[in-house]
Structure formats: structure tokens, C-alpha cells
Amino acid sequence: MRTKNYLLGALATGLLLFTGCSNDEDITTGNGNENAAQAFVLQVASSGDGLSTRAGRPMLSSEAKQTIENVKIIICSGSTVKYAKDIADWNTSGSTAYTTGGHGREKTIEIPTANKLAAGTYMVYAFGYSNSSDYDLAAITAIGDGATSGTFNANTTLSFKTDATNKIGEEIFAGSYELTVVEGKGFKKPVVLNRQVAGTFGYVNEIPYMADAAKLRLVASDKNQQLVLGQFANFDLIGNGTGNDANVKYVINGTLSNSDKVVYSINLADWFTTIQDTNNDGIIDDTSWAVSAAYTGIKFAKGSVFAGEFLIPFAKTAGQTFKLELTKADDTVLRSWNVNLPTADGQLTEYDLAKWNGTTAFETSKATDTKNSYNVVRNHLYGIGTRTLDNPTEPGKPDIDDPESLNNKQELTLRVNDNWEVIHSMELE
């Protein structure tokens, strides 16, 4: 059986850095200074604003992007809130552009004198989220700007709003840091926000022609309805594709299983005005192909179709984790492909898995997956095909924008983009 290797481009961590500022003399000499500043420099790294057609941004590729309109910091002593700060309109007036690493935005905030933290140990929580989020963020937003009282706990669980248009997953960032404040001294400590969801996309072409074929859909063995914000990675990932192997994390922070297992569904009529095979080669003709109206202004390779979603992590089951299905309009399956991990994938060797126990805490255990049955974990990207840019100038170019052929394939074998900072390849058998 022939094996093809495909490059899956790196996707940035989309991290948010908080660095506390202080009088340098206080830090280096240890001299007490009751006026030592307690401030944070907030930096969000990204490669662009990101197209947004709903709450959060859509999954269009593995390009290094993230969208954060709001940032909130909550500083707690135990579960008691000592100080909170909101930064709204982060992408516009809420911050300014900086050029470290080529792109990003930043803002410096200082804890007011009246609210300075006394000597002691604190947990600093930080969250980055979108306007009109489909998550119910009341547990976070109820703590108002400047709040110095109330309670907040790690492992906050987010549900989707009742009227949410997206109940699969939405990009959100979070992190924490344990901070020790010494009397008379300022501090300079980082807090790193990492992506709290997983991601998946399918970019395919040469779709088999079958009578009444209407849809391509990705079906999962499970889906979760709630996202738990805890067990944070708190690591500043570097290299955007290299040098991070030792810091890959495996976390399942989803809970409450969903009976609907469809991750995404592609209506073929949105991409082909006529679904036909006039030259009898067994493949849907690309002569009637056009980019779906849902992606107006975005370039794709001729004859291809695309869909992508952020999704809440979930645990493997005894069955196949992902299947790509070609169906009729009534969901009758005409053909299906197992989506597998290749034999060399790191997730097939024993690893430490942190998993929410469904009630009170994360529990860590050793885990080993199989190529068919594998955990879908936080901040990992699972992709079919190569799409490294949201809007490539040369769609269809190998290693940059290369849809996966479905012609004469029995199985699709993917390799995971771990933590969205390691470049992995994909194989088709």
C-alpha cells in the first residue's frame, strides 16, 4: 500500500503574556520600598486579526492566528478575590501594537495604590475571550472591573449559552500563576495563556462520485458540551513548530457527553453547482466548482471542499475516534474513511494524561492510544490535508495549501499538531 507524507503547518499557541514591573533596585538589592510598583505588561502574540464570522474566529487553516477582544485578570488569595481588571476592545483601543516577533498587541496596567497586594501568596488567573462568546462566561464576567471582593475558583466550568449558534467549541485562552508578594518589593512574573480547546479541519478533493451524494461530514466517537478551565499548561511555547517536544501537554478538559457526534458537515452543493461525473473517472467534476458562499473572499484549491472547527476535548472510546463520511441528504452513509494516527505518532507511546474526573478535580494517569482509538486533547490540532494559511495566494501549492485526495483511499491517517506548536506530517494509506 502506498503511503504519502504531507506537511501540516504549525499553528501558533496564541499565547498571552503578563509581566509584572517593579523598581529594579528593589528586585536586585532587596531594599524595602512601600511604593514599589505592582504592574503588569500584557502582550498578546498573533499574526493577524483573524476573520470572524461568528463568536470567536472560524478554523480556516493552521496559520498562526488568534482573536482576543477581551482580557480579564483575577487575583485571588485562596478563593477570595483581591483584585480584578478588565481590558475591553483588546484588538483596537484596548491595547497598542508592538513588533516583538513581528506582530502582537500589548498594554501596561498598574494595580492602584489603594488596591496593592499585601505580602502573601496569591493565584493570578487570566482569561482571553471573544465578544458575544457562545460560552456562558458569567462565572468570569460577574467579577467586575476593579473588584476587590467575591470568590473565584480554579476549574471553572463553561457551558454553551442556550441560544448559542456554535455548540461544538470556541477558541478561548486561559492561564494562571502562583505569585508570592514580599513586603516593600514589586514583582516581575509571567502568566501565559494557552488555548483551552482542540481543533480539527478537513481539506479534501477528488471526491468519489456516487449517486445522491450530498454531504461530507466528520463524525466523532464522542463530543463534550462543557469546558473546564483548569490544569493550565502555563508554558511560554517558543519556536512555533520546533523545540517544544518536552513541553507537550495531554489534557482532557471537557465533560458532559453530547448525543450529537457530528463535528462538521460539508454540503457539496455549496461547492459544486452540479454534482456529476461526465468523464466517468469516478470523481465529482471540478468544472462546476466554486468556493462556497460561506467562505467568500477566501481562496481554496480548485475542486476542493473545506470545513474546520474548534472543539471541546474528549476521551477516547473503544471505537473509531474520527470517521469521514460521504452521505446522502438524509444522512445515509454511502462511504466512509477511518481517520487514524500513523504508527510513528507520539500519542501512540505512553504519556501522562490529565483528565477531568467529572466532578471536582483533574486526575493524572498513564495513557497509550491506538491508531484508531485516541484521546482528543487540549491545544492539539487534528487535520486532514495541508492548509497553512487562512487565505493562500497560491491555493493548491504543495506543502502550503494541499487538499487531501479521497480518490482510491481506504483510510485517512492523520498526525496531530501537538499543542499547535510542533509541525507534524500527515500520512494517507
RADAZI-V582606 format. One line per field, one symbol per residue. ss: DSSP state (A for helix, B for strand, O for the rest). psi: psi as a letter, one per 40 degrees, with the letter a starting at -180 (. if undefined). burial: 1 if it has 24 or more other C-alpha atoms within 12 Angstrom, else 0. A space follows every 50 residues. Layout:
ss->???
psi->???
burial->???
This chain:
ss->OOOBBBBBOOOOOOOBBBBBBOOAAAAAAOOOOOOOOOBBBBBBOOOOOO OOOOOOOOOOOOOOOOOOOBBBBBBBBOOBBBBBBBBOOOOOOOOBBOOA AAOOBBBBBBOOAAAOOOOBBBBBBBBBBOOOOOBOOAAAAOOOOOOOOO BOOOOBBBBBOOOOOOOOOOOOBBBBBBBBBOOOOOOOOBBBBBBOOBBB BBBBBOOBOOOOOOBBBBBBOOOBBBBBBOOOOOOOOOOOBOOOAAAOOO BBOBBBBOOOOBBBBBBAAAOBOOOOOOOOOOBOOOOOBOOOAAAOOOOO OOOOBBBBBBBOOBOOOOOOOBBBBBBOOOOOBBBBBBBBBOOOOAAAOO BBBBBBOOOOOBBBBBBOOOOOOOOBOOOOBBBBOBBOOOOOOOOOOOOO BBOBBOOOOOBBBBOOBAAAOBOBBBBBO
psi->hhhihihhiihidgihhhhiiihddddddehiheehigihhhhhhieidh hheahaiiheafigiihhdihhhhhihbehhdiihihifdebeeiiiieh eeiiiihhihhideeihihahihhiihhiiifieihedddedhiheieia iiiifhhhiiidehdhfdiihiiiiihhhhhhheiaigiihhhiheiiii ihhiafhhhihehdihihhieiiieihhgifidfhghidfeieedeehih hhfiigihdhehdihhhdeedhdhhigdefeeihhedfiihidefhehhi iheiiiiiiiihiiiiaeahdhhhhhiideehhdiihhhiiideideeih ihhhhheeddihhhiiihiiddhiihihfihhihihgeidgidghehied ggihhehfhdihhiiighefehhiiiih.
burial->00001111111111111111111001100000000111111111111111 11001111111111111111111111100011111110011001101000 00011111111000011100011111111111111110111011111100 11111111110000011111111111101011111111111111111111 11111111100011111111111111111111111111011000000111 11111110001111111111110011000000111100111100100011 11111111111111110001111111110000101111111100111100 01111100000100001011111111111111111111111100110011 11111100101111111111111111111
